[in-house]
Amino acid sequence: MVHYSSLVELLPKDLECHFFDSIDSTNLFLANRPFTNRVELCVTREQTQGKGQFERHWESQKDSSILFSIRRNFPQECNLSGLSLVVGLAIVKALEQECLVEGLKIKWPNDIYFENEKLAGILLESQVQSSNQSVVIGVGINYSIDHDMMFEIPWTDLAKITKKLPNIELLTAEIINNILDMSEHFSMFGFEDFRSDWKRYDMLQGKKVKFTDLGESFEGEVLGVSANGALKIFTKNGVKELYSSRHIEYI
């Protein structure tokens, strides 16, 4: 049985931690808590109503996935467009180091893949509180899943792809600490410092995409991301920048 309460010893002393055996949603739990200037963490062995981007349901079984959310504040002037990319980088770097896995890619703006199969997802939800932006960073990583489970898209887990499957509590702590460190740097300096590193993991660079929304439609080739984390697409009418993947089709 996983005992996440032992994580306290491996995390920053000033982090306010909440641990659950089962919960509807770690994101929802933190989003509904009173505003605080402290960084908060919610970790669970199981989510019953987990969700991904655009309200998609996120399946989970007890102890089969790494499931947590972090709530922290960012200055109001901080452009959050690149935050999910930085969180993705933090997760990938922790997995490379702790699991000795190679070939991970990040699909803009918030999914981690291995050989075209989804391994992890990120969900950001933000609110303006006084002079701050309060952001909940939700993370779900497939650790060791029953392969009879059915998902909407091709998927994989760490047990299948890693050369060394670490203890789930220790791995969770490493990932959380990486996110805390890198998000703090992002808060002070923005996405630009991470941009060159991002290129190494960019799953979409060079891919053809189609965008359709509110009467506007265009096709083009992904060039990469901008200095603030927007997706840059080369089209016949010049370079377009997108901030959401909702209306993008991959062709």
C-alpha positions as CSV (number, residue, x, y, z in Angstrom):
1,M,0.0,0.0,0.0
2,V,1.2,3.5,-0.8
3,H,1.6,5.9,2.1
4,Y,2.0,9.3,0.7
5,S,2.2,10.9,4.2
6,S,5.9,9.9,4.2
7,L,6.4,12.5,1.4
8,V,6.5,15.3,4.0
9,E,10.1,14.5,4.8
10,L,11.1,14.8,1.2
11,L,9.4,18.1,0.4
12,P,10.0,21.7,1.4
13,K,9.1,22.4,5.0
14,D,6.9,25.3,4.2
15,L,4.7,23.4,1.7
16,E,1.2,22.8,3.0
17,C,0.4,19.2,2.3
18,H,-2.9,17.3,2.0
19,F,-2.9,13.5,1.5
20,F,-5.9,11.3,0.5
21,D,-6.6,7.6,0.0
22,S,-9.3,8.6,-2.5
23,I,-10.8,11.9,-3.6
24,D,-13.0,13.2,-6.4
25,S,-10.3,15.6,-7.8
26,T,-7.1,17.0,-6.4
27,N,-7.5,20.1,-8.6
28,L,-11.1,20.7,-7.3
29,F,-10.0,20.2,-3.7
30,L,-7.3,23.0,-3.9
31,A,-9.4,25.3,-6.1
32,N,-12.1,25.3,-3.4
33,R,-9.8,26.0,-0.5
34,P,-9.5,29.6,1.0
35,F,-6.9,31.8,-0.7
36,T,-3.5,31.7,0.9
37,N,0.0,32.9,0.1
38,R,1.4,29.5,1.0
39,V,2.1,26.9,-1.7
40,E,-0.3,23.9,-1.3
41,L,-0.1,20.3,-2.4
42,C,-2.8,17.7,-2.7
43,V,-1.8,14.0,-3.4
44,T,-4.1,11.0,-3.7
45,R,-3.9,7.3,-4.4
46,E,-7.1,7.5,-6.5
47,Q,-9.3,10.1,-8.2
48,T,-13.0,9.3,-8.9
49,Q,-13.7,12.4,-11.0
50,G,-10.3,13.4,-12.4
51,K,-10.4,15.5,-15.5
52,G,-8.0,16.6,-18.2
53,Q,-8.1,19.5,-20.6
54,F,-11.5,20.5,-22.0
55,E,-13.3,18.5,-19.2
56,R,-12.1,15.1,-20.6
57,H,-12.4,12.4,-18.0
58,W,-9.1,11.1,-16.6
59,E,-9.3,7.4,-15.6
60,S,-7.4,6.1,-12.6
61,Q,-7.1,3.0,-10.4
62,K,-5.8,3.1,-6.8
63,D,-2.0,3.3,-6.8
64,S,-1.8,2.9,-10.6
65,S,-1.0,6.6,-11.3
66,I,0.8,9.5,-9.8
67,L,-1.9,12.0,-9.0
68,F,-1.4,15.4,-7.4
69,S,-2.1,19.1,-7.7
70,I,-0.1,22.1,-6.6
71,R,-1.6,25.5,-5.9
72,R,0.8,28.5,-5.9
73,N,0.6,32.2,-6.7
74,F,2.2,34.1,-9.6
75,P,2.5,37.9,-9.9
76,Q,-0.3,39.4,-11.9
77,E,2.1,40.6,-14.6
78,C,3.4,37.1,-15.1
79,N,2.3,35.7,-18.5
80,L,1.1,32.1,-17.7
81,S,1.1,30.9,-21.3
82,G,4.3,29.0,-21.0
83,L,3.6,27.5,-17.5
84,S,2.2,24.1,-18.7
85,L,5.3,23.7,-20.9
86,V,7.6,24.3,-18.0
87,V,5.7,21.8,-15.8
88,G,6.0,19.3,-18.7
89,L,9.7,19.9,-18.8
90,A,10.0,19.4,-15.0
91,I,8.2,16.1,-15.2
92,V,10.2,14.8,-18.2
93,K,13.5,15.7,-16.6
94,A,12.6,13.9,-13.3
95,L,11.5,10.8,-15.3
96,E,14.7,10.8,-17.3
97,Q,16.8,10.9,-14.1
98,E,14.8,8.6,-11.9
99,C,13.5,6.1,-14.4
100,L,16.4,6.1,-16.9
101,V,13.8,6.5,-19.7
102,E,14.7,8.1,-23.0
103,G,12.6,9.3,-25.9
104,L,9.9,11.2,-24.0
105,K,8.2,14.0,-25.9
106,I,5.9,16.9,-24.8
107,K,2.9,17.6,-27.0
108,W,2.1,21.3,-26.8
109,P,0.7,22.5,-24.5
110,N,0.2,19.9,-21.8
111,D,0.7,16.2,-22.6
112,I,3.7,13.9,-22.3
113,Y,4.1,11.0,-24.8
114,F,6.4,8.1,-25.4
115,E,6.4,6.7,-29.0
116,N,3.0,8.3,-29.8
117,E,1.4,6.9,-26.7
118,K,0.2,9.2,-23.9
119,L,2.1,8.8,-20.6
120,A,1.0,11.9,-18.6
121,G,-1.2,15.0,-18.7
122,I,-1.2,18.4,-17.1
123,L,-4.2,20.6,-16.3
124,L,-3.9,24.3,-15.2
125,E,-6.7,26.2,-13.6
126,S,-6.2,29.8,-12.5
127,Q,-8.1,32.6,-10.6
128,V,-7.2,36.2,-9.9
129,Q,-6.8,36.8,-6.2
130,S,-5.9,40.4,-5.2
131,S,-2.6,41.2,-6.9
132,N,-1.8,37.6,-7.6
133,Q,-2.8,34.9,-10.1
134,S,-3.6,31.7,-8.1
135,V,-2.9,28.7,-10.2
136,V,-3.7,25.0,-9.6
137,I,-1.3,22.7,-11.4
138,G,-2.9,19.2,-11.8
139,V,-0.7,16.3,-12.8
140,G,-1.5,12.7,-13.7
141,I,1.2,10.2,-14.7
142,N,0.5,6.6,-15.6
143,Y,2.7,4.5,-13.3
144,S,1.6,0.9,-13.5
145,I,-1.9,0.4,-15.0
146,D,-4.0,-2.7,-15.6
147,H,-3.6,-3.1,-19.3
148,D,-7.3,-4.2,-19.6
149,M,-8.1,-0.5,-18.9
150,M,-9.7,1.3,-21.9
151,F,-8.8,4.8,-22.8
152,E,-9.9,7.2,-25.6
153,I,-6.4,7.5,-27.0
154,P,-3.3,5.2,-27.2
155,W,-1.5,5.2,-23.8
156,T,1.4,3.7,-22.0
157,D,2.8,3.7,-18.4
158,L,6.1,3.8,-16.7
159,A,6.1,0.1,-15.9
160,K,6.1,-0.7,-19.6
161,I,8.7,1.8,-20.8
162,T,11.2,2.3,-18.0
163,K,14.4,0.5,-17.4
164,K,14.1,1.1,-13.6
165,L,10.7,1.6,-12.0
166,P,11.3,3.6,-8.8
167,N,9.3,3.5,-5.6
168,I,6.2,5.6,-6.4
169,E,6.5,7.8,-3.3
170,L,10.1,8.7,-4.0
171,L,9.4,9.3,-7.7
172,T,6.4,11.5,-6.8
173,A,8.6,13.6,-4.4
174,E,11.2,14.1,-7.1
175,I,8.6,15.3,-9.7
176,I,6.9,17.6,-7.2
177,N,10.3,19.2,-6.2
178,N,11.2,19.7,-9.8
179,I,7.9,21.4,-10.6
180,L,8.3,23.6,-7.5
181,D,11.9,24.7,-8.5
182,M,11.2,25.3,-12.2
183,S,7.9,27.1,-11.6
184,E,9.6,29.4,-9.2
185,H,12.2,30.3,-11.9
186,F,9.3,30.7,-14.4
187,S,7.5,33.1,-11.9
188,M,10.6,35.3,-11.8
189,F,11.9,35.1,-15.4
190,G,9.1,33.7,-17.6
191,F,9.3,31.0,-20.3
192,E,12.2,32.4,-22.4
193,D,14.9,30.7,-20.2
194,F,13.3,27.3,-20.9
195,R,12.7,27.8,-24.6
196,S,15.9,26.1,-26.0
197,D,15.4,23.1,-23.7
198,W,11.8,22.8,-24.8
199,K,12.9,22.3,-28.4
200,R,14.6,19.0,-27.5
201,Y,11.2,17.5,-26.4
202,D,8.8,19.3,-28.9
203,M,6.5,16.6,-30.3
204,L,4.8,18.9,-32.8
205,Q,7.7,20.7,-34.5
206,G,7.5,20.1,-38.2
207,K,4.0,18.6,-38.0
208,K,1.1,19.7,-40.2
209,V,-1.9,21.1,-38.4
210,K,-5.3,22.7,-39.3
211,F,-7.0,25.3,-37.2
212,T,-10.8,26.1,-37.4
213,D,-12.8,28.4,-35.2
214,L,-15.4,31.1,-35.6
215,G,-15.2,31.2,-39.4
216,E,-11.4,31.3,-39.4
217,S,-9.6,28.4,-40.9
218,F,-6.0,27.8,-41.9
219,E,-3.4,25.0,-42.3
220,G,0.3,25.2,-41.7
221,E,3.5,23.7,-40.3
222,V,4.4,24.0,-36.6
223,L,7.6,26.0,-36.2
224,G,7.9,25.6,-32.5
225,V,6.9,27.9,-29.6
226,S,7.3,31.6,-29.1
227,A,9.1,33.3,-26.3
228,N,5.9,33.2,-24.2
229,G,5.0,29.7,-25.0
230,A,2.5,30.2,-27.8
231,L,2.4,27.6,-30.7
232,K,3.9,29.1,-33.8
233,I,2.5,27.9,-37.1
234,F,3.8,28.8,-40.6
235,T,0.9,29.4,-43.0
236,K,0.6,30.8,-46.5
237,N,-0.5,34.1,-44.9
238,G,2.5,34.3,-42.5
239,V,3.2,33.0,-39.0
240,K,0.2,32.5,-36.7
241,E,0.4,32.1,-32.9
242,L,-2.1,30.0,-30.9
243,Y,-2.6,29.8,-27.2
244,S,-5.0,26.8,-27.0
245,S,-5.1,23.4,-28.7
246,R,-9.0,23.3,-28.6
247,H,-9.5,23.9,-32.3
248,I,-6.4,22.3,-33.7
249,E,-6.5,19.2,-35.9
250,Y,-3.3,17.2,-36.6
251,I,-3.1,16.2,-40.2
